[in-house]
């Protein structure tokens, strides 16, 4: 069982702050648990927040593995809820994350939560994409032929170098005397 996250911890402003966004149906949401466990195992000191669609139930199993959840409105709700989008961007920015991984179920696009992270100033945003993301994704990996758990684990593996580079960049900036 994964270590229980502390919800009262203040996020650290470095590469260890990770946003894990989800796009997909409720019935696929459980498949994200092993990917979150893998992120926790690779970066045990990371502050991990979920960026979750408002209309999708978040599995209880994920709640014990992360430091909190930020709900976001779906694109079809945005026309009527600009204030909710602004509030979501403010909440993402408050996490001071350096990395966002967008876990999109097969048939879903990662662009809207990636765009929210872009607006919040998250510099590294990665997901699977077969299309040009318009700069919303800083790293787009070719989608795998796999679905569910295997797909989400493959994103963690593909983005591992990105996460490590974000960490190295942060460590170099800590040593700068400017």
Secondary structure, DSSP 8 states (H G I E B T S, - for coil): ------TT----SSTTEEEEEEES-GGGGGGGHHHHHHHHHHTTT-EEEEEEETTS---HHHHTTSS-EEEE--HHHHTT-HHHHHHHHHHHHHHT-SEEEEEE-TT--SHHHHHHHHHTT-SEEEEE-SS--TTS-SEEE---S--HHHHHHHHHHHHHHHHHHHHHHHHHHHH---
